[in-house]
Amino acid sequence: MLRRLITGLVVVAVLGALVLAGMIAFGGPVTPPVNAGLAKRDTDIAARLADQPASETFKARDGAALAFRRYPGTAGGGVAVLV
């Protein structure tokens, strides 16, 4: 019974070593190529945001810095808060 247990442990250790050797020999994961569609989308978004007013911040009551943009309005126009 003890001999069978030891034999099983040796077989498991050898198989584990073979798996690790195979992983080393055949290399690890390969970095996938950049998706051209996503890269173009990011460029389009950056181009649309390029003419936006600068981002400003103010400190909330809890101390968190909240960002906002100040857009010029028309004379006599109201105020709009977009969340």
PDB file of N, CA, C and O in Angstrom:
ATOM      1  N   MET A   1       0.833  -1.188   0.000  1.00  0.00           N
ATOM      2  CA  MET A   1       0.000   0.000   0.000  1.00  0.00           C
ATOM      3  C   MET A   1       0.880   1.257   0.000  1.00  0.00           C
ATOM      4  O   MET A   1       0.628   2.180  -0.774  1.00  0.00           O
ATOM      5  N   LEU A   2       1.890   1.304   0.840  1.00  0.00           N
ATOM      6  CA  LEU A   2       2.795   2.459   0.907  1.00  0.00           C
ATOM      7  C   LEU A   2       3.567   2.606  -0.399  1.00  0.00           C
ATOM      8  O   LEU A   2       3.796   3.716  -0.879  1.00  0.00           O
ATOM      9  N   ARG A   3       3.967   1.463  -0.968  1.00  0.00           N
ATOM     10  CA  ARG A   3       4.718   1.498  -2.225  1.00  0.00           C
ATOM     11  C   ARG A   3       3.851   2.078  -3.345  1.00  0.00           C
ATOM     12  O   ARG A   3       4.348   2.835  -4.179  1.00  0.00           O
ATOM     13  N   ARG A   4       2.573   1.734  -3.373  1.00  0.00           N
ATOM     14  CA  ARG A   4       1.651   2.239  -4.391  1.00  0.00           C
ATOM     15  C   ARG A   4       1.471   3.755  -4.237  1.00  0.00           C
ATOM     16  O   ARG A   4       1.424   4.475  -5.235  1.00  0.00           O
ATOM     17  N   LEU A   5       1.369   4.242  -2.996  1.00  0.00           N
ATOM     18  CA  LEU A   5       1.229   5.671  -2.726  1.00  0.00           C
ATOM     19  C   LEU A   5       2.463   6.444  -3.191  1.00  0.00           C
ATOM     20  O   LEU A   5       2.352   7.490  -3.830  1.00  0.00           O
ATOM     21  N   ILE A   6       3.627   5.914  -2.863  1.00  0.00           N
ATOM     22  CA  ILE A   6       4.874   6.564  -3.274  1.00  0.00           C
ATOM     23  C   ILE A   6       5.001   6.568  -4.793  1.00  0.00           C
ATOM     24  O   ILE A   6       5.423   7.563  -5.382  1.00  0.00           O
ATOM     25  N   THR A   7       4.635   5.454  -5.425  1.00  0.00           N
ATOM     26  CA  THR A   7       4.684   5.380  -6.890  1.00  0.00           C
ATOM     27  C   THR A   7       3.734   6.419  -7.505  1.00  0.00           C
ATOM     28  O   THR A   7       4.087   7.078  -8.482  1.00  0.00           O
ATOM     29  N   GLY A   8       2.556   6.561  -6.945  1.00  0.00           N
ATOM     30  CA  GLY A   8       1.601   7.550  -7.452  1.00  0.00           C
ATOM     31  C   GLY A   8       2.121   8.971  -7.310  1.00  0.00           C
ATOM     32  O   GLY A   8       1.971   9.785  -8.220  1.00  0.00           O
ATOM     33  N   LEU A   9       2.737   9.271  -6.159  1.00  0.00           N
ATOM     34  CA  LEU A   9       3.300  10.608  -5.952  1.00  0.00           C
ATOM     35  C   LEU A   9       4.448  10.894  -6.920  1.00  0.00           C
ATOM     36  O   LEU A   9       4.578  12.010  -7.422  1.00  0.00           O
ATOM     37  N   VAL A  10       5.276   9.887  -7.179  1.00  0.00           N
ATOM     38  CA  VAL A  10       6.378  10.061  -8.130  1.00  0.00           C
ATOM     39  C   VAL A  10       5.829  10.309  -9.539  1.00  0.00           C
ATOM     40  O   VAL A  10       6.337  11.164 -10.265  1.00  0.00           O
ATOM     41  N   VAL A  11       4.795   9.564  -9.919  1.00  0.00           N
ATOM     42  CA  VAL A  11       4.193   9.749 -11.248  1.00  0.00           C
ATOM     43  C   VAL A  11       3.612  11.156 -11.371  1.00  0.00           C
ATOM     44  O   VAL A  11       3.786  11.807 -12.401  1.00  0.00           O
ATOM     45  N   VAL A  12       2.928  11.629 -10.340  1.00  0.00           N
ATOM     46  CA  VAL A  12       2.355  12.982 -10.370  1.00  0.00           C
ATOM     47  C   VAL A  12       3.470  14.029 -10.462  1.00  0.00           C
ATOM     48  O   VAL A  12       3.344  14.995 -11.215  1.00  0.00           O
ATOM     49  N   ALA A  13       4.552  13.851  -9.711  1.00  0.00           N
ATOM     50  CA  ALA A  13       5.667  14.802  -9.755  1.00  0.00           C
ATOM     51  C   ALA A  13       6.322  14.821 -11.130  1.00  0.00           C
ATOM     52  O   ALA A  13       6.653  15.889 -11.645  1.00  0.00           O
ATOM     53  N   VAL A  14       6.512  13.640 -11.733  1.00  0.00           N
ATOM     54  CA  VAL A  14       7.128  13.570 -13.065  1.00  0.00           C
ATOM     55  C   VAL A  14       6.225  14.220 -14.102  1.00  0.00           C
ATOM     56  O   VAL A  14       6.705  14.964 -14.957  1.00  0.00           O
ATOM     57  N   LEU A  15       4.921  13.952 -14.040  1.00  0.00           N
ATOM     58  CA  LEU A  15       3.995  14.580 -14.989  1.00  0.00           C
ATOM     59  C   LEU A  15       3.982  16.099 -14.816  1.00  0.00           C
ATOM     60  O   LEU A  15       3.947  16.833 -15.803  1.00  0.00           O
ATOM     61  N   GLY A  16       4.008  16.568 -13.586  1.00  0.00           N
ATOM     62  CA  GLY A  16       4.064  18.010 -13.341  1.00  0.00           C
ATOM     63  C   GLY A  16       5.322  18.626 -13.917  1.00  0.00           C
ATOM     64  O   GLY A  16       5.279  19.701 -14.514  1.00  0.00           O
ATOM     65  N   ALA A  17       6.462  17.932 -13.733  1.00  0.00           N
ATOM     66  CA  ALA A  17       7.726  18.435 -14.282  1.00  0.00           C
ATOM     67  C   ALA A  17       7.670  18.465 -15.808  1.00  0.00           C
ATOM     68  O   ALA A  17       8.172  19.402 -16.428  1.00  0.00           O
ATOM     69  N   LEU A  18       7.059  17.440 -16.419  1.00  0.00           N
ATOM     70  CA  LEU A  18       6.934  17.420 -17.879  1.00  0.00           C
ATOM     71  C   LEU A  18       6.045  18.558 -18.387  1.00  0.00           C
ATOM     72  O   LEU A  18       6.343  19.164 -19.416  1.00  0.00           O
ATOM     73  N   VAL A  19       4.969  18.844 -17.677  1.00  0.00           N
ATOM     74  CA  VAL A  19       4.085  19.951 -18.070  1.00  0.00           C
ATOM     75  C   VAL A  19       4.838  21.272 -17.984  1.00  0.00           C
ATOM     76  O   VAL A  19       4.768  22.083 -18.907  1.00  0.00           O
ATOM     77  N   LEU A  20       5.552  21.497 -16.895  1.00  0.00           N
ATOM     78  CA  LEU A  20       6.324  22.737 -16.758  1.00  0.00           C
ATOM     79  C   LEU A  20       7.407  22.850 -17.827  1.00  0.00           C
ATOM     80  O   LEU A  20       7.623  23.929 -18.380  1.00  0.00           O
ATOM     81  N   ALA A  21       8.093  21.733 -18.123  1.00  0.00           N
ATOM     82  CA  ALA A  21       9.116  21.751 -19.171  1.00  0.00           C
ATOM     83  C   ALA A  21       8.490  22.082 -20.526  1.00  0.00           C
ATOM     84  O   ALA A  21       9.074  22.822 -21.318  1.00  0.00           O
ATOM     85  N   GLY A  22       7.310  21.537 -20.789  1.00  0.00           N
ATOM     86  CA  GLY A  22       6.619  21.842 -22.039  1.00  0.00           C
ATOM     87  C   GLY A  22       6.231  23.308 -22.127  1.00  0.00           C
ATOM     88  O   GLY A  22       6.332  23.924 -23.188  1.00  0.00           O
ATOM     89  N   MET A  23       5.786  23.863 -21.003  1.00  0.00           N
ATOM     90  CA  MET A  23       5.425  25.287 -20.995  1.00  0.00           C
ATOM     91  C   MET A  23       6.639  26.164 -21.272  1.00  0.00           C
ATOM     92  O   MET A  23       6.538  27.160 -21.989  1.00  0.00           O
ATOM     93  N   ILE A  24       7.777  25.798 -20.711  1.00  0.00           N
ATOM     94  CA  ILE A  24       9.001  26.563 -20.948  1.00  0.00           C
ATOM     95  C   ILE A  24       9.462  26.390 -22.391  1.00  0.00           C
ATOM     96  O   ILE A  24       9.845  27.362 -23.042  1.00  0.00           O
ATOM     97  N   ALA A  25       9.428  25.154 -22.895  1.00  0.00           N
ATOM     98  CA  ALA A  25       9.931  24.871 -24.241  1.00  0.00           C
ATOM     99  C   ALA A  25       9.092  25.531 -25.322  1.00  0.00           C
ATOM    100  O   ALA A  25       9.636  26.037 -26.304  1.00  0.00           O
ATOM    101  N   PHE A  26       7.768  25.534 -25.155  1.00  0.00           N
ATOM    102  CA  PHE A  26       6.901  26.064 -26.202  1.00  0.00           C
ATOM    103  C   PHE A  26       6.510  27.512 -25.972  1.00  0.00           C
ATOM    104  O   PHE A  26       5.719  28.057 -26.741  1.00  0.00           O
ATOM    105  N   GLY A  27       7.027  28.138 -24.959  1.00  0.00           N
ATOM    106  CA  GLY A  27       6.796  29.555 -24.724  1.00  0.00           C
ATOM    107  C   GLY A  27       5.484  29.832 -24.023  1.00  0.00           C
ATOM    108  O   GLY A  27       4.621  28.966 -23.881  1.00  0.00           O
ATOM    109  N   GLY A  28       5.372  31.073 -23.592  1.00  0.00           N
ATOM    110  CA  GLY A  28       4.179  31.504 -22.877  1.00  0.00           C
ATOM    111  C   GLY A  28       3.176  32.151 -23.804  1.00  0.00           C
ATOM    112  O   GLY A  28       3.248  31.987 -25.022  1.00  0.00           O
ATOM    113  N   PRO A  29       2.252  32.879 -23.236  1.00  0.00           N
ATOM    114  CA  PRO A  29       1.231  33.532 -24.056  1.00  0.00           C
ATOM    115  C   PRO A  29       1.827  34.614 -24.951  1.00  0.00           C
ATOM    116  O   PRO A  29       2.825  35.247 -24.605  1.00  0.00           O
ATOM    117  N   VAL A  30       1.216  34.808 -26.075  1.00  0.00           N
ATOM    118  CA  VAL A  30       1.661  35.806 -27.051  1.00  0.00           C
ATOM    119  C   VAL A  30       0.744  37.018 -26.950  1.00  0.00           C
ATOM    120  O   VAL A  30      -0.474  36.868 -26.847  1.00  0.00           O
ATOM    121  N   THR A  31       1.314  38.203 -26.979  1.00  0.00           N
ATOM    122  CA  THR A  31       0.507  39.422 -26.942  1.00  0.00           C
ATOM    123  C   THR A  31      -0.262  39.553 -28.250  1.00  0.00           C
ATOM    124  O   THR A  31       0.340  39.509 -29.322  1.00  0.00           O
ATOM    125  N   PRO A  32      -1.584  39.714 -28.182  1.00  0.00           N
ATOM    126  CA  PRO A  32      -2.367  39.816 -29.413  1.00  0.00           C
ATOM    127  C   PRO A  32      -2.092  41.150 -30.121  1.00  0.00           C
ATOM    128  O   PRO A  32      -1.704  42.122 -29.474  1.00  0.00           O
ATOM    129  N   PRO A  33      -2.288  41.200 -31.431  1.00  0.00           N
ATOM    130  CA  PRO A  33      -2.067  42.448 -32.157  1.00  0.00           C
ATOM    131  C   PRO A  33      -3.116  43.493 -31.754  1.00  0.00           C
ATOM    132  O   PRO A  33      -4.210  43.163 -31.297  1.00  0.00           O
ATOM    133  N   VAL A  34      -2.744  44.753 -31.940  1.00  0.00           N
ATOM    134  CA  VAL A  34      -3.648  45.859 -31.617  1.00  0.00           C
ATOM    135  C   VAL A  34      -4.806  45.859 -32.604  1.00  0.00           C
ATOM    136  O   VAL A  34      -4.601  45.729 -33.811  1.00  0.00           O
ATOM    137  N   ASN A  35      -6.009  46.003 -32.093  1.00  0.00           N
ATOM    138  CA  ASN A  35      -7.198  46.059 -32.933  1.00  0.00           C
ATOM    139  C   ASN A  35      -7.240  47.441 -33.584  1.00  0.00           C
ATOM    140  O   ASN A  35      -7.386  48.451 -32.895  1.00  0.00           O
ATOM    141  N   ALA A  36      -7.114  47.485 -34.889  1.00  0.00           N
ATOM    142  CA  ALA A  36      -7.055  48.762 -35.612  1.00  0.00           C
ATOM    143  C   ALA A  36      -8.332  49.572 -35.425  1.00  0.00           C
ATOM    144  O   ALA A  36      -8.281  50.801 -35.379  1.00  0.00           O
ATOM    145  N   GLY A  37      -9.467  48.907 -35.318  1.00  0.00           N
ATOM    146  CA  GLY A  37     -10.728  49.619 -35.126  1.00  0.00           C
ATOM    147  C   GLY A  37     -10.769  50.348 -33.799  1.00  0.00           C
ATOM    148  O   GLY A  37     -11.268  51.471 -33.726  1.00  0.00           O
ATOM    149  N   LEU A  38     -10.252  49.727 -32.747  1.00  0.00           N
ATOM    150  CA  LEU A  38     -10.230  50.393 -31.451  1.00  0.00           C
ATOM    151  C   LEU A  38      -9.259  51.560 -31.450  1.00  0.00           C
ATOM    152  O   LEU A  38      -9.549  52.607 -30.870  1.00  0.00           O
ATOM    153  N   ALA A  39      -8.109  51.394 -32.092  1.00  0.00           N
ATOM    154  CA  ALA A  39      -7.139  52.483 -32.155  1.00  0.00           C
ATOM    155  C   ALA A  39      -7.730  53.682 -32.890  1.00  0.00           C
ATOM    156  O   ALA A  39      -7.522  54.821 -32.473  1.00  0.00           O
ATOM    157  N   LYS A  40      -8.469  53.444 -33.985  1.00  0.00           N
ATOM    158  CA  LYS A  40      -9.093  54.536 -34.736  1.00  0.00           C
ATOM    159  C   LYS A  40     -10.164  55.200 -33.887  1.00  0.00           C
ATOM    160  O   LYS A  40     -10.284  56.425 -33.895  1.00  0.00           O
ATOM    161  N   ARG A  41     -10.948  54.409 -33.151  1.00  0.00           N
ATOM    162  CA  ARG A  41     -11.992  54.976 -32.301  1.00  0.00           C
ATOM    163  C   ARG A  41     -11.385  55.894 -31.244  1.00  0.00           C
ATOM    164  O   ARG A  41     -11.913  56.975 -30.982  1.00  0.00           O
ATOM    165  N   ASP A  42     -10.278  55.469 -30.635  1.00  0.00           N
ATOM    166  CA  ASP A  42      -9.629  56.297 -29.631  1.00  0.00           C
ATOM    167  C   ASP A  42      -9.125  57.603 -30.241  1.00  0.00           C
ATOM    168  O   ASP A  42      -9.200  58.655 -29.607  1.00  0.00           O
ATOM    169  N   THR A  43      -8.612  57.538 -31.470  1.00  0.00           N
ATOM    170  CA  THR A  43      -8.141  58.745 -32.159  1.00  0.00           C
ATOM    171  C   THR A  43      -9.318  59.666 -32.453  1.00  0.00           C
ATOM    172  O   THR A  43      -9.207  60.882 -32.292  1.00  0.00           O
ATOM    173  N   ASP A  44     -10.455  59.094 -32.887  1.00  0.00           N
ATOM    174  CA  ASP A  44     -11.641  59.908 -33.178  1.00  0.00           C
ATOM    175  C   ASP A  44     -12.154  60.593 -31.913  1.00  0.00           C
ATOM    176  O   ASP A  44     -12.529  61.765 -31.957  1.00  0.00           O
ATOM    177  N   ILE A  45     -12.176  59.890 -30.806  1.00  0.00           N
ATOM    178  CA  ILE A  45     -12.642  60.486 -29.548  1.00  0.00           C
ATOM    179  C   ILE A  45     -11.711  61.610 -29.125  1.00  0.00           C
ATOM    180  O   ILE A  45     -12.173  62.668 -28.699  1.00  0.00           O
ATOM    181  N   ALA A  46     -10.416  61.395 -29.236  1.00  0.00           N
ATOM    182  CA  ALA A  46      -9.456  62.437 -28.864  1.00  0.00           C
ATOM    183  C   ALA A  46      -9.628  63.674 -29.746  1.00  0.00           C
ATOM    184  O   ALA A  46      -9.504  64.798 -29.260  1.00  0.00           O
ATOM    185  N   ALA A  47      -9.912  63.481 -31.036  1.00  0.00           N
ATOM    186  CA  ALA A  47     -10.102  64.611 -31.939  1.00  0.00           C
ATOM    187  C   ALA A  47     -11.362  65.394 -31.569  1.00  0.00           C
ATOM    188  O   ALA A  47     -11.367  66.623 -31.634  1.00  0.00           O
ATOM    189  N   ARG A  48     -12.434  64.688 -31.180  1.00  0.00           N
ATOM    190  CA  ARG A  48     -13.664  65.378 -30.795  1.00  0.00           C
ATOM    191  C   ARG A  48     -13.508  66.131 -29.476  1.00  0.00           C
ATOM    192  O   ARG A  48     -14.128  67.177 -29.284  1.00  0.00           O
ATOM    193  N   LEU A  49     -12.692  65.613 -28.575  1.00  0.00           N
ATOM    194  CA  LEU A  49     -12.511  66.269 -27.285  1.00  0.00           C
ATOM    195  C   LEU A  49     -11.454  67.364 -27.313  1.00  0.00           C
ATOM    196  O   LEU A  49     -11.302  68.094 -26.334  1.00  0.00           O
ATOM    197  N   ALA A  50     -10.726  67.493 -28.410  1.00  0.00           N
ATOM    198  CA  ALA A  50      -9.631  68.461 -28.487  1.00  0.00           C
ATOM    199  C   ALA A  50     -10.130  69.893 -28.348  1.00  0.00           C
ATOM    200  O   ALA A  50      -9.418  70.731 -27.794  1.00  0.00           O
ATOM    201  N   ASP A  51     -11.337  70.202 -28.834  1.00  0.00           N
ATOM    202  CA  ASP A  51     -11.825  71.580 -28.786  1.00  0.00           C
ATOM    203  C   ASP A  51     -12.695  71.848 -27.552  1.00  0.00           C
ATOM    204  O   ASP A  51     -13.364  72.879 -27.488  1.00  0.00           O
ATOM    205  N   GLN A  52     -12.694  70.951 -26.587  1.00  0.00           N
ATOM    206  CA  GLN A  52     -13.473  71.137 -25.358  1.00  0.00           C
ATOM    207  C   GLN A  52     -12.782  72.143 -24.442  1.00  0.00           C
ATOM    208  O   GLN A  52     -11.557  72.267 -24.469  1.00  0.00           O
ATOM    209  N   PRO A  53     -13.558  72.861 -23.631  1.00  0.00           N
ATOM    210  CA  PRO A  53     -12.942  73.744 -22.643  1.00  0.00           C
ATOM    211  C   PRO A  53     -12.127  72.929 -21.647  1.00  0.00           C
ATOM    212  O   PRO A  53     -12.356  71.733 -21.469  1.00  0.00           O
ATOM    213  N   ALA A  54     -11.185  73.585 -21.011  1.00  0.00           N
ATOM    214  CA  ALA A  54     -10.330  72.902 -20.038  1.00  0.00           C
ATOM    215  C   ALA A  54     -11.165  72.406 -18.861  1.00  0.00           C
ATOM    216  O   ALA A  54     -12.154  73.032 -18.479  1.00  0.00           O
ATOM    217  N   SER A  55     -10.764  71.303 -18.306  1.00  0.00           N
ATOM    218  CA  SER A  55     -11.447  70.735 -17.150  1.00  0.00           C
ATOM    219  C   SER A  55     -11.019  71.487 -15.893  1.00  0.00           C
ATOM    220  O   SER A  55      -9.829  71.712 -15.670  1.00  0.00           O
ATOM    221  N   GLU A  56     -11.999  71.874 -15.075  1.00  0.00           N
ATOM    222  CA  GLU A  56     -11.729  72.549 -13.805  1.00  0.00           C
ATOM    223  C   GLU A  56     -12.239  71.659 -12.683  1.00  0.00           C
ATOM    224  O   GLU A  56     -13.020  70.739 -12.927  1.00  0.00           O
ATOM    225  N   THR A  57     -11.809  71.921 -11.469  1.00  0.00           N
ATOM    226  CA  THR A  57     -12.278  71.129 -10.335  1.00  0.00           C
ATOM    227  C   THR A  57     -12.716  72.045  -9.201  1.00  0.00           C
ATOM    228  O   THR A  57     -12.273  73.188  -9.093  1.00  0.00           O
ATOM    229  N   PHE A  58     -13.589  71.518  -8.366  1.00  0.00           N
ATOM    230  CA  PHE A  58     -13.923  72.186  -7.115  1.00  0.00           C
ATOM    231  C   PHE A  58     -14.033  71.131  -6.039  1.00  0.00           C
ATOM    232  O   PHE A  58     -14.282  69.959  -6.322  1.00  0.00           O
ATOM    233  N   LYS A  59     -13.844  71.554  -4.802  1.00  0.00           N
ATOM    234  CA  LYS A  59     -13.847  70.613  -3.693  1.00  0.00           C
ATOM    235  C   LYS A  59     -15.256  70.502  -3.126  1.00  0.00           C
ATOM    236  O   LYS A  59     -15.861  71.504  -2.745  1.00  0.00           O
ATOM    237  N   ALA A  60     -15.774  69.277  -3.073  1.00  0.00           N
ATOM    238  CA  ALA A  60     -17.095  69.017  -2.515  1.00  0.00           C
ATOM    239  C   ALA A  60     -17.029  69.046  -0.985  1.00  0.00           C
ATOM    240  O   ALA A  60     -15.945  69.125  -0.408  1.00  0.00           O
ATOM    241  N   ARG A  61     -18.192  68.984  -0.335  1.00  0.00           N
ATOM    242  CA  ARG A  61     -18.229  69.020   1.128  1.00  0.00           C
ATOM    243  C   ARG A  61     -17.459  67.869   1.757  1.00  0.00           C
ATOM    244  O   ARG A  61     -16.890  68.017   2.838  1.00  0.00           O
ATOM    245  N   ASP A  62     -17.440  66.725   1.084  1.00  0.00           N
ATOM    246  CA  ASP A  62     -16.731  65.584   1.661  1.00  0.00           C
ATOM    247  C   ASP A  62     -15.238  65.584   1.329  1.00  0.00           C
ATOM    248  O   ASP A  62     -14.520  64.653   1.695  1.00  0.00           O
ATOM    249  N   GLY A  63     -14.773  66.622   0.641  1.00  0.00           N
ATOM    250  CA  GLY A  63     -13.348  66.750   0.332  1.00  0.00           C
ATOM    251  C   GLY A  63     -12.953  66.194  -1.015  1.00  0.00           C
ATOM    252  O   GLY A  63     -11.799  66.336  -1.421  1.00  0.00           O
ATOM    253  N   ALA A  64     -13.884  65.558  -1.727  1.00  0.00           N
ATOM    254  CA  ALA A  64     -13.570  64.988  -3.042  1.00  0.00           C
ATOM    255  C   ALA A  64     -13.450  66.103  -4.075  1.00  0.00           C
ATOM    256  O   ALA A  64     -14.214  67.068  -4.050  1.00  0.00           O
ATOM    257  N   ALA A  65     -12.495  65.965  -4.973  1.00  0.00           N
ATOM    258  CA  ALA A  65     -12.320  66.939  -6.054  1.00  0.00           C
ATOM    259  C   ALA A  65     -13.215  66.513  -7.219  1.00  0.00           C
ATOM    260  O   ALA A  65     -13.030  65.434  -7.782  1.00  0.00           O
ATOM    261  N   LEU A  66     -14.174  67.350  -7.576  1.00  0.00           N
ATOM    262  CA  LEU A  66     -15.099  67.053  -8.668  1.00  0.00           C
ATOM    263  C   LEU A  66     -14.732  67.893  -9.885  1.00  0.00           C
ATOM    264  O   LEU A  66     -14.486  69.094  -9.771  1.00  0.00           O
ATOM    265  N   ALA A  67     -14.697  67.255 -11.040  1.00  0.00           N
ATOM    266  CA  ALA A  67     -14.301  67.936 -12.269  1.00  0.00           C
ATOM    267  C   ALA A  67     -15.525  68.463 -13.008  1.00  0.00           C
ATOM    268  O   ALA A  67     -16.600  67.864 -12.964  1.00  0.00           O
ATOM    269  N   PHE A  68     -15.346  69.584 -13.684  1.00  0.00           N
ATOM    270  CA  PHE A  68     -16.416  70.138 -14.511  1.00  0.00           C
ATOM    271  C   PHE A  68     -15.788  70.942 -15.633  1.00  0.00           C
ATOM    272  O   PHE A  68     -14.606  71.282 -15.584  1.00  0.00           O
ATOM    273  N   ARG A  69     -16.590  71.243 -16.646  1.00  0.00           N
ATOM    274  CA  ARG A  69     -16.169  72.108 -17.760  1.00  0.00           C
ATOM    275  C   ARG A  69     -17.140  73.271 -17.839  1.00  0.00           C
ATOM    276  O   ARG A  69     -18.347  73.092 -17.680  1.00  0.00           O
ATOM    277  N   ARG A  70     -16.625  74.438 -18.081  1.00  0.00           N
ATOM    278  CA  ARG A  70     -17.432  75.643 -18.183  1.00  0.00           C
ATOM    279  C   ARG A  70     -17.590  75.974 -19.670  1.00  0.00           C
ATOM    280  O   ARG A  70     -16.617  76.315 -20.342  1.00  0.00           O
ATOM    281  N   TYR A  71     -18.833  75.869 -20.181  1.00  0.00           N
ATOM    282  CA  TYR A  71     -19.122  76.151 -21.584  1.00  0.00           C
ATOM    283  C   TYR A  71     -19.727  77.542 -21.685  1.00  0.00           C
ATOM    284  O   TYR A  71     -20.586  77.909 -20.884  1.00  0.00           O
ATOM    285  N   PRO A  72     -19.278  78.322 -22.675  1.00  0.00           N
ATOM    286  CA  PRO A  72     -19.855  79.660 -22.816  1.00  0.00           C
ATOM    287  C   PRO A  72     -21.312  79.575 -23.252  1.00  0.00           C
ATOM    288  O   PRO A  72     -21.672  78.757 -24.098  1.00  0.00           O
ATOM    289  N   GLY A  73     -22.124  80.410 -22.678  1.00  0.00           N
ATOM    290  CA  GLY A  73     -23.556  80.418 -23.007  1.00  0.00           C
ATOM    291  C   GLY A  73     -23.892  81.623 -23.867  1.00  0.00           C
ATOM    292  O   GLY A  73     -23.025  82.419 -24.229  1.00  0.00           O
ATOM    293  N   THR A  74     -25.170  81.735 -24.183  1.00  0.00           N
ATOM    294  CA  THR A  74     -25.645  82.881 -24.943  1.00  0.00           C
ATOM    295  C   THR A  74     -26.131  83.951 -23.983  1.00  0.00           C
ATOM    296  O   THR A  74     -26.415  83.652 -22.824  1.00  0.00           O
ATOM    297  N   ALA A  75     -26.229  85.156 -24.428  1.00  0.00           N
ATOM    298  CA  ALA A  75     -26.674  86.265 -23.584  1.00  0.00           C
ATOM    299  C   ALA A  75     -28.107  86.001 -23.127  1.00  0.00           C
ATOM    300  O   ALA A  75     -28.978  85.711 -23.947  1.00  0.00           O
ATOM    301  N   GLY A  76     -28.354  86.101 -21.816  1.00  0.00           N
ATOM    302  CA  GLY A  76     -29.691  85.904 -21.290  1.00  0.00           C
ATOM    303  C   GLY A  76     -30.096  84.452 -21.210  1.00  0.00           C
ATOM    304  O   GLY A  76     -31.245  84.150 -20.888  1.00  0.00           O
ATOM    305  N   GLY A  77     -29.187  83.553 -21.494  1.00  0.00           N
ATOM    306  CA  GLY A  77     -29.508  82.118 -21.464  1.00  0.00           C
ATOM    307  C   GLY A  77     -29.553  81.601 -20.043  1.00  0.00           C
ATOM    308  O   GLY A  77     -29.070  82.252 -19.116  1.00  0.00           O
ATOM    309  N   GLY A  78     -30.129  80.443 -19.880  1.00  0.00           N
ATOM    310  CA  GLY A  78     -30.240  79.834 -18.561  1.00  0.00           C
ATOM    311  C   GLY A  78     -29.026  78.991 -18.253  1.00  0.00           C
ATOM    312  O   GLY A  78     -28.013  79.037 -18.951  1.00  0.00           O
ATOM    313  N   VAL A  79     -29.154  78.224 -17.193  1.00  0.00           N
ATOM    314  CA  VAL A  79     -28.071  77.337 -16.743  1.00  0.00           C
ATOM    315  C   VAL A  79     -28.516  75.903 -16.940  1.00  0.00           C
ATOM    316  O   VAL A  79     -29.662  75.556 -16.655  1.00  0.00           O
ATOM    317  N   ALA A  80     -27.634  75.093 -17.414  1.00  0.00           N
ATOM    318  CA  ALA A  80     -27.910  73.647 -17.550  1.00  0.00           C
ATOM    319  C   ALA A  80     -26.829  72.889 -16.816  1.00  0.00           C
ATOM    320  O   ALA A  80     -25.644  73.164 -17.001  1.00  0.00           O
ATOM    321  N   VAL A  81     -27.217  71.943 -15.991  1.00  0.00           N
ATOM    322  CA  VAL A  81     -26.270  71.086 -15.290  1.00  0.00           C
ATOM    323  C   VAL A  81     -26.423  69.693 -15.860  1.00  0.00           C
ATOM    324  O   VAL A  81     -27.496  69.094 -15.779  1.00  0.00           O
ATOM    325  N   LEU A  82     -25.349  69.176 -16.439  1.00  0.00           N
ATOM    326  CA  LEU A  82     -25.373  67.852 -17.042  1.00  0.00           C
ATOM    327  C   LEU A  82     -24.593  66.907 -16.151  1.00  0.00           C
ATOM    328  O   LEU A  82     -23.464  67.192 -15.751  1.00  0.00           O
ATOM    329  N   VAL A  83     -25.207  65.786 -15.848  1.00  0.00           N
ATOM    330  CA  VAL A  83     -24.530  64.807 -14.992  1.00  0.00           C
ATOM    331  C   VAL A  83     -24.239  63.576 -15.788  1.00  0.00           C
ATOM    332  O   VAL A  83     -23.670  62.620 -15.261  1.00  0.00           O
TER     333      VAL A  83
END
